[in-house]
């Protein structure tokens, strides 16, 4: 694909989002970050009367990294790899465009999906895994999980885990808490109870959820990233889609490659 063709794809994806798709990020001022419309009785089914999509190929089970802490901020600093991790919500057209850009560059990413986003767009689980990427849990409703009572926090974790299991056969490789960079000890313990040995944090925040534009996202990431970094990014933002190719090119020029988080730490 030529540069002109790629720009056309990105413009088309951005236009689709502007036409009415909800493209939200991991904003601590929002109660939800799902890309779906909630209903009173909980998340809506993916569509009454529709044939459900075929299950995605099996996802990796939760990753266990002996010797690493419960909360993982980064991987080994002596290697040549980084992990680009994406909060999974927003317009599936933008998500698909971003995954295509990653695959075009030979990169693999980790997507931490919001459970209600999977309810609204179950085919995205297959799309992520079929691209060779990694899938994990970013809670059911994207609430401020550190502020919730234990029972509600646990329901947020297990609710998303149940959806991942139904779609992929496992509860996903990682758990990332919602609306916070790090989990409290309580939330980390609840994640372990749900089957996740580690909580996935990050050491580089792209700040892309604020929609500062592709050049700013690129600059923020490349100014801070280094060997072993775990970078926080978001699906559902046109600026992030546009920023990904120059980010990947900048990593390549430094001798770094983008791999899944499991590949980074094991």
MARLOLUM-628847 format. One record per residue (C-alpha): residue in one letter; x, y, z. Coordinates in steps of 0.2 Angstrom, whole numbers, plus 5000, padded with zeros to 4 digits. Example, Ala and Ser with C-alpha at 12.3 -4.5 7.8 and 13.67 -1.06 7.14 Angstrom:
BEGIN
<loro code="A" px="5062" py="4978" pz="5039"/>
<loro code="S" px="5068" py="4995" pz="5036"/>
% end
This chain:
BEGIN
<loro code="X" px="5000" py="5000" pz="5000"/>
<loro code="X" px="5007" py="5017" pz="4995"/>
<loro code="X" px="5008" py="5031" pz="5008"/>
<loro code="X" px="4994" py="5040" pz="4999"/>
<loro code="X" px="4983" py="5024" pz="5000"/>
<loro code="X" px="4987" py="5023" pz="5018"/>
<loro code="X" px="4982" py="5041" pz="5022"/>
<loro code="X" px="4966" py="5038" pz="5013"/>
<loro code="X" px="4962" py="5023" pz="5024"/>
<loro code="X" px="4965" py="5033" pz="5039"/>
<loro code="X" px="4955" py="5047" pz="5033"/>
<loro code="X" px="4940" py="5035" pz="5030"/>
<loro code="X" px="4942" py="5028" pz="5047"/>
<loro code="X" px="4942" py="5045" pz="5055"/>
<loro code="X" px="4927" py="5050" pz="5045"/>
<loro code="X" px="4917" py="5035" pz="5050"/>
<loro code="X" px="4921" py="5039" pz="5068"/>
<loro code="X" px="4916" py="5057" pz="5067"/>
<loro code="X" px="4899" py="5051" pz="5059"/>
<loro code="X" px="4893" py="5045" pz="5075"/>
<loro code="X" px="4904" py="5031" pz="5083"/>
<loro code="X" px="4909" py="5033" pz="5101"/>
<loro code="X" px="4928" py="5034" pz="5102"/>
<loro code="X" px="4932" py="5035" pz="5120"/>
<loro code="X" px="4948" py="5033" pz="5130"/>
<loro code="X" px="4953" py="5028" pz="5147"/>
<loro code="X" px="4948" py="5045" pz="5155"/>
<loro code="X" px="4947" py="5045" pz="5174"/>
<loro code="X" px="4933" py="5057" pz="5173"/>
<loro code="X" px="4921" py="5045" pz="5163"/>
<loro code="X" px="4912" py="5031" pz="5172"/>
<loro code="X" px="4911" py="5021" pz="5156"/>
<loro code="X" px="4923" py="5018" pz="5141"/>
<loro code="X" px="4914" py="5005" pz="5131"/>
<loro code="X" px="4909" py="5010" pz="5114"/>
<loro code="X" px="4892" py="5002" pz="5118"/>
<loro code="X" px="4876" py="5009" pz="5125"/>
<loro code="X" px="4872" py="5003" pz="5142"/>
<loro code="X" px="4855" py="4996" pz="5147"/>
<loro code="X" px="4847" py="4995" pz="5165"/>
<loro code="X" px="4849" py="4977" pz="5167"/>
<loro code="X" px="4867" py="4976" pz="5162"/>
<loro code="X" px="4876" py="4975" pz="5145"/>
<loro code="X" px="4865" py="4972" pz="5130"/>
<loro code="X" px="4867" py="4956" pz="5120"/>
<loro code="X" px="4876" py="4958" pz="5104"/>
<loro code="X" px="4859" py="4958" pz="5094"/>
<loro code="X" px="4843" py="4948" pz="5096"/>
<loro code="X" px="4839" py="4937" pz="5082"/>
<loro code="X" px="4857" py="4938" pz="5075"/>
<loro code="X" px="4867" py="4923" pz="5073"/>
<loro code="X" px="4882" py="4925" pz="5085"/>
<loro code="X" px="4899" py="4926" pz="5077"/>
<loro code="X" px="4910" py="4910" pz="5077"/>
<loro code="X" px="4922" py="4909" pz="5092"/>
<loro code="X" px="4939" py="4917" pz="5091"/>
<loro code="X" px="4954" py="4906" pz="5090"/>
<loro code="X" px="4959" py="4901" pz="5108"/>
<loro code="X" px="4967" py="4915" pz="5117"/>
<loro code="X" px="4982" py="4913" pz="5128"/>
<loro code="X" px="4978" py="4909" pz="5146"/>
<loro code="X" px="4984" py="4921" pz="5160"/>
<loro code="X" px="5002" py="4924" pz="5159"/>
<loro code="X" px="5013" py="4920" pz="5173"/>
<loro code="X" px="5030" py="4928" pz="5174"/>
<loro code="X" px="5041" py="4920" pz="5188"/>
<loro code="X" px="5052" py="4933" pz="5197"/>
<loro code="X" px="5042" py="4948" pz="5191"/>
<loro code="X" px="5031" py="4958" pz="5204"/>
<loro code="X" px="5012" py="4956" pz="5205"/>
<loro code="X" px="5010" py="4973" pz="5196"/>
<loro code="X" px="5021" py="4974" pz="5180"/>
<loro code="X" px="5026" py="4991" pz="5174"/>
<loro code="X" px="5039" py="4986" pz="5161"/>
<loro code="X" px="5049" py="4971" pz="5155"/>
<loro code="X" px="5068" py="4968" pz="5154"/>
<loro code="X" px="5078" py="4984" pz="5150"/>
<loro code="X" px="5092" py="4974" pz="5142"/>
<loro code="X" px="5082" py="4968" pz="5127"/>
<loro code="X" px="5076" py="4975" pz="5111"/>
<loro code="X" px="5057" py="4974" pz="5113"/>
<loro code="X" px="5043" py="4985" pz="5119"/>
<loro code="X" px="5025" py="4981" pz="5122"/>
<loro code="X" px="5011" py="4993" pz="5114"/>
<loro code="X" px="4996" py="4990" pz="5125"/>
<loro code="X" px="4978" py="4996" pz="5120"/>
<loro code="X" px="4963" py="5000" pz="5131"/>
<loro code="X" px="4950" py="4991" pz="5120"/>
<loro code="X" px="4934" py="5001" pz="5117"/>
<loro code="X" px="4928" py="5013" pz="5104"/>
<loro code="X" px="4923" py="5012" pz="5085"/>
<loro code="X" px="4928" py="4995" pz="5078"/>
<loro code="X" px="4932" py="5003" pz="5061"/>
<loro code="X" px="4946" py="5013" pz="5070"/>
<loro code="X" px="4952" py="4997" pz="5080"/>
<loro code="X" px="4953" py="4987" pz="5064"/>
<loro code="X" px="4962" py="5001" pz="5055"/>
<loro code="X" px="4975" py="5001" pz="5069"/>
<loro code="X" px="4977" py="4983" pz="5069"/>
<loro code="X" px="4980" py="4983" pz="5051"/>
<loro code="X" px="4994" py="4996" pz="5053"/>
<loro code="X" px="5002" py="4986" pz="5066"/>
<loro code="X" px="5002" py="4970" pz="5055"/>
<loro code="X" px="5008" py="4979" pz="5040"/>
<loro code="X" px="5024" py="4983" pz="5050"/>
<loro code="X" px="5026" py="4966" pz="5058"/>
<loro code="X" px="5021" py="4972" pz="5075"/>
<loro code="X" px="5010" py="4963" pz="5088"/>
<loro code="X" px="5001" py="4972" pz="5101"/>
<loro code="X" px="4991" py="4968" pz="5117"/>
<loro code="X" px="4973" py="4974" pz="5118"/>
<loro code="X" px="4964" py="4975" pz="5135"/>
<loro code="X" px="4946" py="4974" pz="5131"/>
<loro code="X" px="4931" py="4982" pz="5140"/>
<loro code="X" px="4918" py="4969" pz="5143"/>
<loro code="X" px="4903" py="4979" pz="5137"/>
<loro code="X" px="4913" py="4983" pz="5121"/>
<loro code="X" px="4915" py="4964" pz="5118"/>
<loro code="X" px="4896" py="4963" pz="5120"/>
<loro code="X" px="4893" py="4976" pz="5107"/>
<loro code="X" px="4907" py="4970" pz="5095"/>
<loro code="X" px="4910" py="4952" pz="5099"/>
<loro code="X" px="4919" py="4949" pz="5082"/>
<loro code="X" px="4933" py="4960" pz="5087"/>
<loro code="X" px="4939" py="4946" pz="5099"/>
<loro code="X" px="4942" py="4935" pz="5083"/>
<loro code="X" px="4950" py="4950" pz="5074"/>
<loro code="X" px="4962" py="4953" pz="5087"/>
<loro code="X" px="4968" py="4936" pz="5090"/>
<loro code="X" px="4968" py="4931" pz="5071"/>
<loro code="X" px="4980" py="4945" pz="5069"/>
<loro code="X" px="4992" py="4937" pz="5081"/>
<loro code="X" px="4989" py="4950" pz="5094"/>
<loro code="X" px="4986" py="4947" pz="5113"/>
<loro code="X" px="4969" py="4949" pz="5122"/>
<loro code="X" px="4966" py="4953" pz="5140"/>
<loro code="X" px="4953" py="4960" pz="5153"/>
<loro code="X" px="4950" py="4979" pz="5156"/>
<loro code="X" px="4935" py="4976" pz="5167"/>
<loro code="X" px="4916" py="4975" pz="5162"/>
<loro code="X" px="4910" py="4993" pz="5163"/>
<loro code="X" px="4926" py="5003" pz="5164"/>
<loro code="X" px="4922" py="5010" pz="5181"/>
<loro code="X" px="4934" py="5017" pz="5194"/>
<loro code="X" px="4939" py="5000" pz="5200"/>
<loro code="X" px="4950" py="5006" pz="5214"/>
<loro code="X" px="4936" py="5016" pz="5222"/>
<loro code="X" px="4923" py="5001" pz="5222"/>
<loro code="X" px="4919" py="4990" pz="5236"/>
<loro code="X" px="4927" py="4973" pz="5235"/>
<loro code="X" px="4911" py="4964" pz="5229"/>
<loro code="X" px="4908" py="4976" pz="5215"/>
<loro code="X" px="4926" py="4977" pz="5210"/>
<loro code="X" px="4927" py="4958" pz="5209"/>
<loro code="X" px="4911" py="4958" pz="5198"/>
<loro code="X" px="4920" py="4970" pz="5186"/>
<loro code="X" px="4934" py="4958" pz="5184"/>
<loro code="X" px="4925" py="4942" pz="5183"/>
<loro code="X" px="4911" py="4950" pz="5171"/>
<loro code="X" px="4924" py="4954" pz="5158"/>
<loro code="X" px="4933" py="4937" pz="5161"/>
<loro code="X" px="4917" py="4928" pz="5158"/>
<loro code="X" px="4915" py="4936" pz="5141"/>
<loro code="X" px="4933" py="4933" pz="5136"/>
<loro code="X" px="4930" py="4915" pz="5141"/>
<loro code="X" px="4915" py="4913" pz="5130"/>
<loro code="X" px="4922" py="4921" pz="5115"/>
<loro code="X" px="4940" py="4914" pz="5116"/>
<loro code="X" px="4941" py="4899" pz="5128"/>
<loro code="X" px="4951" py="4908" pz="5141"/>
<loro code="X" px="4950" py="4923" pz="5153"/>
<loro code="X" px="4963" py="4932" pz="5143"/>
<loro code="X" px="4982" py="4934" pz="5146"/>
<loro code="X" px="4982" py="4950" pz="5157"/>
<loro code="X" px="4971" py="4960" pz="5168"/>
<loro code="X" px="4972" py="4979" pz="5168"/>
<loro code="X" px="4962" py="4990" pz="5180"/>
<loro code="X" px="4951" py="5003" pz="5174"/>
<loro code="X" px="4953" py="5022" pz="5177"/>
<loro code="X" px="4969" py="5020" pz="5186"/>
<loro code="X" px="4987" py="5016" pz="5182"/>
<loro code="X" px="4990" py="5005" pz="5196"/>
<loro code="X" px="4978" py="4993" pz="5206"/>
<loro code="X" px="4976" py="4994" pz="5225"/>
<loro code="X" px="4982" py="4979" pz="5235"/>
<loro code="X" px="4963" py="4974" pz="5236"/>
<loro code="X" px="4960" py="4975" pz="5218"/>
<loro code="X" px="4977" py="4965" pz="5214"/>
<loro code="X" px="4971" py="4952" pz="5226"/>
<loro code="X" px="4954" py="4951" pz="5218"/>
<loro code="X" px="4962" py="4949" pz="5201"/>
<loro code="X" px="4973" py="4935" pz="5208"/>
<loro code="X" px="4957" py="4927" pz="5214"/>
<loro code="X" px="4949" py="4928" pz="5197"/>
<loro code="X" px="4964" py="4919" pz="5189"/>
<loro code="X" px="4976" py="4933" pz="5184"/>
<loro code="X" px="4993" py="4931" pz="5193"/>
<loro code="X" px="4999" py="4949" pz="5188"/>
<loro code="X" px="4991" py="4966" pz="5185"/>
<loro code="X" px="4997" py="4975" pz="5170"/>
<loro code="X" px="5002" py="4993" pz="5172"/>
<loro code="X" px="5014" py="5003" pz="5161"/>
<loro code="X" px="5028" py="5015" pz="5161"/>
<loro code="X" px="5024" py="5026" pz="5146"/>
<loro code="X" px="5007" py="5035" pz="5145"/>
<loro code="X" px="5004" py="5041" pz="5127"/>
<loro code="X" px="4991" py="5053" pz="5133"/>
<loro code="X" px="4981" py="5049" pz="5117"/>
<loro code="X" px="4964" py="5048" pz="5126"/>
<loro code="X" px="4965" py="5067" pz="5126"/>
<loro code="X" px="4965" py="5067" pz="5107"/>
<loro code="X" px="4980" py="5079" pz="5106"/>
<loro code="X" px="4983" py="5074" pz="5088"/>
<loro code="X" px="4994" py="5061" pz="5079"/>
<loro code="X" px="5011" py="5071" pz="5080"/>
<loro code="X" px="5009" py="5074" pz="5099"/>
<loro code="X" px="5005" py="5056" pz="5102"/>
<loro code="X" px="5020" py="5051" pz="5092"/>
<loro code="X" px="5031" py="5063" pz="5101"/>
<loro code="X" px="5025" py="5058" pz="5118"/>
<loro code="X" px="5028" py="5040" pz="5115"/>
<loro code="X" px="5045" py="5041" pz="5106"/>
<loro code="X" px="5052" py="5054" pz="5119"/>
<loro code="X" px="5049" py="5042" pz="5133"/>
<loro code="X" px="5050" py="5024" pz="5127"/>
<loro code="X" px="5065" py="5013" pz="5129"/>
<loro code="X" px="5069" py="4994" pz="5130"/>
<loro code="X" px="5057" py="4985" pz="5140"/>
<loro code="X" px="5044" py="4999" pz="5140"/>
<loro code="X" px="5025" py="4995" pz="5142"/>
<loro code="X" px="5016" py="5009" pz="5132"/>
<loro code="X" px="4998" py="5014" pz="5136"/>
<loro code="X" px="4987" py="5018" pz="5121"/>
<loro code="X" px="4969" py="5017" pz="5116"/>
<loro code="X" px="4958" py="5010" pz="5102"/>
<loro code="X" px="4945" py="5021" pz="5096"/>
<loro code="X" px="4955" py="5037" pz="5092"/>
<loro code="X" px="4959" py="5042" pz="5074"/>
<loro code="X" px="4975" py="5051" pz="5080"/>
<loro code="X" px="4981" py="5035" pz="5088"/>
<loro code="X" px="4979" py="5026" pz="5071"/>
<loro code="X" px="4988" py="5040" pz="5062"/>
<loro code="X" px="5002" py="5040" pz="5075"/>
<loro code="X" px="5005" py="5021" pz="5075"/>
<loro code="X" px="5015" py="5020" pz="5058"/>
<loro code="X" px="5028" py="5034" pz="5063"/>
<loro code="X" px="5029" py="5026" pz="5081"/>
<loro code="X" px="5033" py="5009" pz="5074"/>
<loro code="X" px="5046" py="5017" pz="5062"/>
<loro code="X" px="5054" py="5027" pz="5076"/>
<loro code="X" px="5055" py="5011" pz="5086"/>
<loro code="X" px="5063" py="5002" pz="5071"/>
<loro code="X" px="5076" py="5015" pz="5069"/>
<loro code="X" px="5081" py="5013" pz="5087"/>
<loro code="X" px="5083" py="4994" pz="5085"/>
<loro code="X" px="5067" py="4990" pz="5095"/>
<loro code="X" px="5052" py="4980" pz="5090"/>
<loro code="X" px="5034" py="4979" pz="5096"/>
<loro code="X" px="5029" py="4962" pz="5103"/>
<loro code="X" px="5015" py="4956" pz="5114"/>
<loro code="X" px="5017" py="4959" pz="5133"/>
<loro code="X" px="5019" py="4940" pz="5136"/>
<loro code="X" px="5033" py="4940" pz="5123"/>
<loro code="X" px="5041" py="4955" pz="5132"/>
<loro code="X" px="5041" py="4947" pz="5149"/>
<loro code="X" px="5043" py="4929" pz="5147"/>
% end
